[in-house]
């Protein structure tokens, strides 16, 4: 997911925005599209954690925090992967 978000940024010169669904935004760029990847944006759990990623979008196209299921702790990770600027207000994206 981080690579898809970074591909989107490389082409659009911004990260997906809070006001849109992240999947829709990513799918507008072929290199960032989630189509056929088996990945989904949502709330990771032990049951879906291999394919479901939580994305929090920060600012207006400034960055994103990417959360995944940690099977070691059996919880969503507390140390997300960061893309771009992740300070300030970050909002959980909708699928």
C-alpha positions in Angstrom: 0.0 0.0 0.0 2.8 2.4 0.8 4.3 1.9 -2.7 0.9 2.6 -4.3 0.5 5.8 -2.3 4.0 6.9 -3.1 3.4 6.1 -6.8 0.3 8.3 -6.7 2.4 11.1 -5.2 5.1 10.7 -7.8 2.6 11.3 -10.6 0.2 13.7 -9.0 2.7 15.6 -6.8 0.3 15.1 -3.8 -1.0 12.4 -1.7 -4.7 11.3 -1.8 -6.9 13.8 -0.1 -9.1 13.3 3.0 -12.2 14.5 1.2 -12.3 11.5 -1.3 -12.2 7.8 -0.8 -8.6 6.6 -1.0 -9.4 3.7 -3.4 -11.0 6.1 -5.9 -8.1 8.4 -5.8 -5.5 5.7 -6.2 -7.4 4.1 -9.0 -7.1 7.3 -11.1 -3.4 6.5 -11.6 -2.5 3.2 -13.2 0.7 2.7 -11.2 -1.2 3.3 -7.9 -4.4 1.4 -8.7 -5.5 -1.3 -6.2 -7.4 -3.2 -8.9 -6.3 -6.8 -8.9 -3.9 -6.4 -6.0 -6.1 -8.2 -3.5 -5.7 -5.2 -1.1 -8.6 -3.4 0.5 -8.8 -0.3 2.6 -10.7 -0.8 5.9 -10.2 -1.9 9.4 -7.7 -4.7 9.7 -8.5 -7.6 12.0 -7.0 -11.1 12.6 -9.5 -12.4 10.1 -8.7 -10.0 7.2 -5.3 -8.6 8.2 -3.5 -10.1 5.2 -5.5 -8.1 2.7 -7.0 -5.1 4.6 -5.0 -2.0 5.4 -6.1 1.1 7.3 -5.1 4.4 5.7 -5.2 7.7 7.6 -4.8 10.7 5.2 -3.1 13.7 6.6 -3.8 17.3 5.7 -5.0 18.0 2.2 -2.8 15.8 0.1 0.2 16.1 2.5 0.7 12.5 3.5 -0.7 9.2 4.9 -0.3 6.8 7.8 -0.6 3.2 6.9 -1.8 0.7 9.5 -1.7 -3.1 9.3 -2.6 -6.1 11.4 0.3 -7.2 13.6 0.0 -10.9 14.1 2.7 -10.9 16.8 0.7 -8.7 19.1 -2.7 -9.7 17.6 -3.6 -6.0 17.3 -3.5 -3.3 14.7 0.0 -1.9 14.6 0.8 1.1 16.9 3.7 2.1 14.6 2.2 2.9 11.2 4.2 3.2 8.0 4.4 6.9 7.1 4.3 8.5 3.6 4.9 12.2 3.2 4.1 14.7 6.0 2.1 13.0 8.7 2.0 15.8 11.3 -1.2 17.6 12.2 -4.6 16.2 11.7 -4.9 12.8 10.0 -8.3 11.2 9.2 -9.1 7.6 8.6 -9.9 7.2 4.9 -12.9 5.5 3.6 -12.6 2.6 1.2 
